[in-house]
Amino acid sequence: MACPFLEEPVDVEAQILRRALRRERALYCSCDTSRTSLSSVHIICIALCFFANGSFLYNIGDAEHVSKVTVCRAVRNVTVALKRLLYSFVVFPGHRPTRFIKEGFHKIAGFPGVIGCIDGTHIPIIAPSVNEGDYVNRKSFHSINVQIICDAANIITNVEAKWPGSVHDSRIFRECTLSTKFGHGEFTGYLLGDRGYPCLPYLLTPYPDPEPGPQQRYNLAHCRTKARVEMTIGMLKARFQCLQRLRVTPERACDIIVACVILHNIATIRGEHCPSEPNISSDPNHEHPDPPTDIQDGRAVRDTICHNHFL
């Protein structure tokens, strides 16, 4: 297909994949078939079956006529191989020039200067044997709280999959490398987030009590634009049913989440059909209690955008 990231028509997914595999030799090295009679292609297919269906390992083994141990090994090998490709397929603010990313968001609702939309989503897991209480979220189930940032084309440009479900969205962003880079002025543009985040000069949130006129129009444009990340999370979970509940340790759950994000980006770049229409309403398993205090500089930036673009 014509690449949406470059001016010249190029299959960007194939280009990135070839470059990544040439450097890492990831799939060929990790999918060691010496202990089984399976080909690398068969191993990858078994893993993809698990990612897509979320079935118990022995169910996949029965369908593929292999043991549960073989299925487990296949899933692990492919997961590790994909994780090595993270920084090839998940790039912030994206593979395209920044001005194209901003244009993509601006076309949604006229919000200027946006280079990403951010949100968190809880991926349920079984109760871990260590630090079990840390993984219980405010909905009282065990989970990994995953930070997702996407562009206007539903491509995930940042993922933080390592935090227990009890950790708040604002802390995850505050402690991630991307937050530090924003603070150092390495990016020109804004993230859009909900009230679960503080309003910062580079992370804009809605007005909590908007006045009629510009503030309401700002909030409407913010809501319509920020809905892109909710749609992206819905697409990710629709494509990979294993994310409905992962029956593995937290460490392996985080690796599987990252693998699914990479596969989602490959599918999105290639224009693959999403198996079901994602629900773009707020994640029912995700809420944002006790929103953090807005930063004065962040409110000033929000007011400037409001008065310059939504009068």
N, C-alpha and C positions, 0 to 999 in steps of 0.2 A: 504494500500500500504506500501512498505518498506520505512521507514523514511529516507530521505536524510540527516537529521541533526545528527543522532546518529549512532553509529556502529551497535547496535542491531536493527533488524527490528521492528519498532513500528509505529503505526498510530499517528504521532506527532500532527496532527490537533485535533484528538479526545482526546489525552492526555492533550493538552493545554486547550481545551475547557472545559473538565471535571474539571480540576483544577481551571480554572477561575470561572466557574459557582458555584463550591462548595464554593469558597471564597466570591463571590459577590452576588450570587443568583440573578443575574442581570435580565435575561429575565423573570424569574418568578415574580420578584417583580415589574418590570416596566410595564409589559404587564397586567395591572389590567383590568379584564374583567367584573368588577362589574357593570359598567355603560352600557355595551352592552351585546348582546346575543352571541357574537363571542367567539370562543375558542382562546387560545393563539396561536395555530398553524395557525388559519385563520388570526389573526392579523399580524403575522410574514409574511405570504404569501402576504397580502395586501401591506405591506411595501416593500417587495422584488420586487413586481410588479412595484411600483413607482421607486425604485432604478434602476431597469433594463430598464424600458421603458421611464421614464421621462414624462409620460403623465400628463395631468391636473388631479387634484384630483377628479373632478366630473366625468371625464371619467373612472377612476378606480372605483369610487363609483358605476357608472352605471353598469360596468362589474361585480362587486362583489355584486350588489344589496344591497348596504349600502349607507348611507349619506356621503356627502363631509366632514362633521365634524368628522364622524367616521374614515374616511380614514386619515384625518389630524392627529387625535389623535393616530392612529395606527403607522403612519410614525414617529411621534415624540417619542412615547414610545420605539419603536424598535431602533431608532437612539440613544436615551439616553442609552439604555441597551448596545448597541454595543460599544458606546464610553467608557463605564466603563471597557471594555475588551482591551482597547488600549495597555496598557503596558504588556499584555500577548501575543498579536499577533504581535505587532510592536516593535521589540527589536533590538538595535544596538550594535555591528555589525551584530548580528543574533543569532539564537539558536544553530548553529553549532560552533565548535571550530574555532578560527580565522584562523588557518592554512588551513582548508578546504575552507573557504571563499576566501582566497588568491589564492588557487589552482584553484578554479572555475573561477576567473577572469583571471588568468595567461593562462588558456587553450584557451581563446578567441583570444589573439593576442600577448602573451608573455610579457605583462606588469607586472612587479613584485610588490608585496607588497600591492595590492589594496584591500581595505576592503569595498568599497562602491563607487557608482557613484551618483553624485548630479546634479539636475537641478530644475528649476522652471517651473510651468505651470499655465496659467490663467484659472480659472473657471468662466465663465460669470454668472452674477447675474442681477436681476432687479435693477433699480436705488433706493438706500435706501433713506429714508426720513431724515436721520441724517448724516452729514458729507459726503454728496453725492459726492463732488468733489474729496475726497480722494480715491474713488474707481474707478475713471476714469484712465485707463492705457494709455500707449503711442499709442495704437491702437484706442483710443477714445471710448472704451466701458467699462462698469462697470464690475469689476471682483474681485475675491479673488486671490492673488498670492500665490500659494502653493509650498512649498519646498518639494521635494521628493528625498529620497536616497534609492537605492535598491542594492541587491546583484546580483550575476551572474545568479541566478535562477529566476529572476524577482519578488522576494519577497521584498516588501517595508519594509525597516528597520528603516526609520525615516520619519515623516511627520510633517510639520509646516503649519497648516491651520488656520491662524488668521490675516493675513496681507492684507490690501487693495491693489488693483491693481496698485496703483501709486508707491508702495514701490519696490525698486530695489532688485534683487536677493542677491547681496552681503551684503546688510544691513540685510536681513532676516537671512542669515547664521551667520553674525557677532554677532547678538543679540540672537541667539538661545543657549540653554543649551549645545548642542552638541559641538558647537564651543569652548565654555569655557572648556569643558572636553578635547578636543583635545589640547588646549593651555596649559593645565596642565599636558599633557603627559599621559593621561589615556588610550590611544589607541596606538597600535603598527601597523602602516600601513597608507595608503594614501587614500584620496578621489580623484576622478577625476571629474573635472568640466570644463566648457567651459570658454571663455574669459569674461563672465559676472562676474566672480569671480577673486579676486586677487590671484596670485600664492603665496602660503604659504608653509611652510615646510611640512604640512600635507594635503594640498589641491593643487593638481598639475593641471596646465592648459597647453594648447598647446603653442608652440613657436609662437609668432605673425608673424614673418618673418623667417621661418626656412631655414637654409642653406642646400644645398644638402648633402646627406649622413646621419649621425646619427640623426640630428635634424628632417629631413623629416621622417625617419623611426620611431623616437619617436612619432611624430605627428600622423602618420598613426596608430600605435598601440594604442595611446591615443584615437583617433577618433573611432576605431573599438570597443574598450572596453567601452568607455563612451556611445556608442550607446545603451548599455543595459538599461540605465535609460530612454532613449527616447522610446524604445520598451515597457518598463514597463508602462510608462504614457499612451502610446497608448492602451495597454491592459486594463488599468483601465478605460479609457473613452469608450472603445468598450463594456466592460461588463456593464457599468452603464451609460446609456444614459441620466439619469437625470443630469449628469455633463455637458451636452451640454449647459444648462442654468437653473439655479436654481431660482425659483420664490418665494423666501422667504427672510427674513431679513438676513443681513450678519452673524449674530451670529448663526442662524439656518443653514445657508449655510455651515458654517465651521463645524458644527456638522455632517451634512450629508456627507461632504467630508471625514471626519475621519471614519464614518461608512462604506463608500464604500471602503476605504483603507483596513479596517479590513476584509471585505467580500472578497476583491481581494486576500488577503493573504491566507485566508481559501481555496478559490477556487484554487489558485496556488499550495499550499501544497498538496491538494487532486488530483492534475493533471486534473482539470476540463478544458474542451475545451473552448478556447476563442471564442466568437461568430463571430468575424471577424478578419482577419489578420491585426494587427496593423501597421500603417505607422510609420516607424522608422526614417523618416526624421525629421528635426527640426519642432517644434510646430509652425504653421503659426501664431498663436496668441501670440507667445512669441519671444521677441527679447532682445538683450543685448546692449543697447547704452552706450557709454562712459564707456568702461571697466575700472575698478579701477587699480590703480598703483600696479605693482607687488612688493612684498617684497623681499629685497635682499636675505634673508635666503631661501626663497622659490625658487628663481632662482638658487641658489647654489645647492639645493637638486635636482631640475630638471636637471641641468647640470650633476650632478654625476650619476643619473639614465641613462641619455642619453649616457654618455661615457662608463658606465659599462655594459650596456645591449643592446645597439643599434649600436655599432661600425660595 
